[in-house]
Amino acid sequence: MGKVYYDKDADLKEIKKQTIAIIGYGIQGRNQSLNMRESGLNVIVGNIDDHYAPNAIKDGFKLYSPEAAAERADIIYMLIPDDAQGYVYEQYIRQHMTKGKAIVFAHGFSIRYGRIVPPKDVDVMLMAPRMPGKQIREYFLNGSGAPVFIGVHQNYTKRAKHRVLAMAKAIGATRIGALEVSFEEETEVDHFIEHFLLPIIVRAIRVSYDALVEEGYSKEVALLETYASGEIGELILEASRVGLYQVFQQNTSPTAQFGMAHYAEKVFPDSNKKMIKDILKKIKNGEFEKVLKKEGLSGYKHLKKVVKDNNQSDLIKTHHRLQKMIKISGNEAVK
Ligand SMILES: NC(=O)c1ccc[n+]([C@@H]2O[C@H](COP(=O)([O-])OP(=O)(O)OC[C@H]3O[C@@H](n4cnc5c(N)ncnc54)[C@H](OP(=O)(O)O)[C@@H]3O)[C@@H](O)[C@H]2O)c1
């Protein structure tokens, strides 16, 4: 396991006189920019002229085009969607990657698959939060921090680790501990979760809902029970604090625990490991990256169809109805 770094290991002075250009004022960009500025760093924003751009001005940042921001910056933090990074880098950033600058990624993808090959005389670092931007901001304001992976791919200045640790401190991550990883490990594990664990959870909920409704149970009861009450989400959150099994031992009845134990291996046999290994193989050998590239070139044709079908599903119609009937604490309505 890589080393874990805390506040005491990081010094904001390392980059206090440097300009950080946040390229992309979206989910990660906005929240990390606000945290960094409140930690005393000099942050500018580089964003194309889209609907996110006015948010940066409203928040009081100097807004530039991605190219102008890259030119002015010492540290360039790529916070645009991974699939767009190669093109944006080639068009606007590459010519400004001059000696001693740094380029930072929130996901190892562009480096791992060679979509971006920075020059040898710059630093290349990873600061990959394990949380959506909204929570990175909320935890920071609460005096805590979101978990983050950090890494160094190129260390031209011999200060790359110090520079990325200062950034991690500025967003609040070293308050709880930032874990060092390689670009490869971060990318491959992140993709694995997206290819296996997340689809299993979401698909299991959908199939369970459909089956319960087919068996004559009311739609609202099926939805509330499968996910909409938030109970499963709360249990998983609590598991991150007390342990995967302890959460059930501490919060559920023996009937519930026995039911789970009785069915666990039947519904999810160890033979699934074969599929896990196959998915990992396709991540490692670049097969998935090729499929993703093809999908991107088609304008995300397949994804758009899936999104449309999902949003028109009976499950989502029930969700809209249920939201009007039962206001679950902290829930925001599905748009
Ligand atoms: N979201 C997360 O929870 C999360 C967690 C950890 C790491 N990350 C990583 O953080 C990075 C940013 O992800 P994100 O979710 O924050 O991105 P995002 O919100 O989807 O997009 C960020 C910005 O990129 C702009 N953008 C999109 N396509 C562009 C293009 N072709 N050229 C220039 N700008 C473009 C967007 O503007 P428009 O779309 O309006 O054009 C927006 O301003 C990625 O590397 C991702 O893997 C994300």
The ligand as an SDF file (V2000), in Angstrom:
LIG
                    3D

 48 52  0  0  0  0  0  0  0  0999 V2000
  -17.6380   13.8330  -10.9640 N   0  0  0  0  0  0  0  0  0  0  0  0
  -16.9920   13.1690  -10.0190 C   0  0  0  0  0  0  0  0  0  0  0  0
  -17.5870   12.7780   -9.0160 O   0  0  0  0  0  0  0  0  0  0  0  0
  -15.5050   12.8770  -10.1300 C   0  0  0  0  0  0  0  0  0  0  0  0
  -14.8500   12.2430   -9.0480 C   0  0  0  0  0  0  0  0  0  0  0  0
  -13.4620   12.0480   -9.1160 C   0  0  0  0  0  0  0  0  0  0  0  0
  -12.7610   12.4350  -10.2390 C   0  0  0  0  0  0  0  0  0  0  0  0
  -13.4320   13.0220  -11.2940 N   0  0  0  0  0  0  0  0  0  0  0  0
  -12.6550   13.4420  -12.4530 C   0  0  0  0  0  0  0  0  0  0  0  0
  -12.6830   14.8620  -12.5220 O   0  0  0  0  0  0  0  0  0  0  0  0
  -12.5620   15.2680  -13.8800 C   0  0  0  0  0  0  0  0  0  0  0  0
  -13.6850   16.2170  -14.2080 C   0  0  0  0  0  0  0  0  0  0  0  0
  -14.9270   15.5390  -14.0610 O   0  0  0  0  0  0  0  0  0  0  0  0
  -16.2790   16.3250  -13.7500 P   0  0  0  0  0  0  0  0  0  0  0  0
  -17.2930   15.2690  -13.4250 O   0  0  0  0  0  0  0  0  0  0  0  0
  -16.0280   17.4210  -12.8000 O   0  0  0  0  0  0  0  0  0  0  0  0
  -16.5910   16.9660  -15.2150 O   0  0  0  0  0  0  0  0  0  0  0  0
  -17.9110   17.7460  -15.7290 P   0  0  0  0  0  0  0  0  0  0  0  0
  -18.5590   18.4540  -14.6090 O   0  0  0  0  0  0  0  0  0  0  0  0
  -18.7430   16.8110  -16.5400 O   0  0  0  0  0  0  0  0  0  0  0  0
  -17.2810   18.7910  -16.7670 O   0  0  0  0  0  0  0  0  0  0  0  0
  -16.4120   19.8160  -16.3400 C   0  0  0  0  0  0  0  0  0  0  0  0
  -16.2780   20.9360  -17.3510 C   0  0  0  0  0  0  0  0  0  0  0  0
  -15.7240   20.4680  -18.5890 O   0  0  0  0  0  0  0  0  0  0  0  0
  -16.3650   21.1620  -19.6520 C   0  0  0  0  0  0  0  0  0  0  0  0
  -16.2470   20.4370  -20.9290 N   0  0  0  0  0  0  0  0  0  0  0  0
  -16.9420   19.3500  -21.3560 C   0  0  0  0  0  0  0  0  0  0  0  0
  -16.5370   18.9770  -22.5780 N   0  0  0  0  0  0  0  0  0  0  0  0
  -15.5880   19.8590  -22.9320 C   0  0  0  0  0  0  0  0  0  0  0  0
  -14.7920   20.0310  -24.0990 C   0  0  0  0  0  0  0  0  0  0  0  0
  -14.9030   19.2150  -25.1490 N   0  0  0  0  0  0  0  0  0  0  0  0
  -13.9000   21.0460  -24.1350 N   0  0  0  0  0  0  0  0  0  0  0  0
  -13.7580   21.8890  -23.0840 C   0  0  0  0  0  0  0  0  0  0  0  0
  -14.4910   21.7990  -21.9590 N   0  0  0  0  0  0  0  0  0  0  0  0
  -15.3940   20.7960  -21.8770 C   0  0  0  0  0  0  0  0  0  0  0  0
  -17.7670   21.2300  -19.1300 C   0  0  0  0  0  0  0  0  0  0  0  0
  -18.5130   22.1490  -19.8740 O   0  0  0  0  0  0  0  0  0  0  0  0
  -19.7740   21.6980  -20.8180 P   0  0  0  0  0  0  0  0  0  0  0  0
  -20.0620   20.2500  -20.6440 O   0  0  0  0  0  0  0  0  0  0  0  0
  -20.9190   22.5570  -20.4040 O   0  0  0  0  0  0  0  0  0  0  0  0
  -19.3150   22.0150  -22.2000 O   0  0  0  0  0  0  0  0  0  0  0  0
  -17.5360   21.6720  -17.7050 C   0  0  0  0  0  0  0  0  0  0  0  0
  -17.2700   23.0570  -17.6270 O   0  0  0  0  0  0  0  0  0  0  0  0
  -12.5270   13.9910  -14.7090 C   0  0  0  0  0  0  0  0  0  0  0  0
  -11.1870   13.6440  -14.9380 O   0  0  0  0  0  0  0  0  0  0  0  0
  -13.1710   12.9650  -13.7870 C   0  0  0  0  0  0  0  0  0  0  0  0
  -12.7610   11.6330  -14.0440 O   0  0  0  0  0  0  0  0  0  0  0  0
  -14.7780   13.2550  -11.2470 C   0  0  0  0  0  0  0  0  0  0  0  0
  1  2  1  0
  2  3  2  0
  2  4  1  0
  4  5  1  0
  4 48  2  0
  5  6  2  0
  6  7  1  0
  7  8  2  0
  8  9  1  0
  8 48  1  0
  9 10  1  0
  9 46  1  0
 10 11  1  0
 11 12  1  0
 11 44  1  0
 12 13  1  0
 13 14  1  0
 14 15  2  0
 14 16  1  0
 14 17  1  0
 17 18  1  0
 18 19  2  0
 18 20  1  0
 18 21  1  0
 21 22  1  0
 22 23  1  0
 23 24  1  0
 23 42  1  0
 24 25  1  0
 25 26  1  0
 25 36  1  0
 26 27  1  0
 26 35  1  0
 27 28  2  0
 28 29  1  0
 29 30  1  0
 29 35  2  0
 30 31  1  0
 30 32  2  0
 32 33  1  0
 33 34  2  0
 34 35  1  0
 36 37  1  0
 36 42  1  0
 37 38  1  0
 38 39  2  0
 38 40  1  0
 38 41  1  0
 42 43  1  0
 44 45  1  0
 44 46  1  0
 46 47  1  0
M  CHG  2   8   1  16  -1
M  END
$$$$
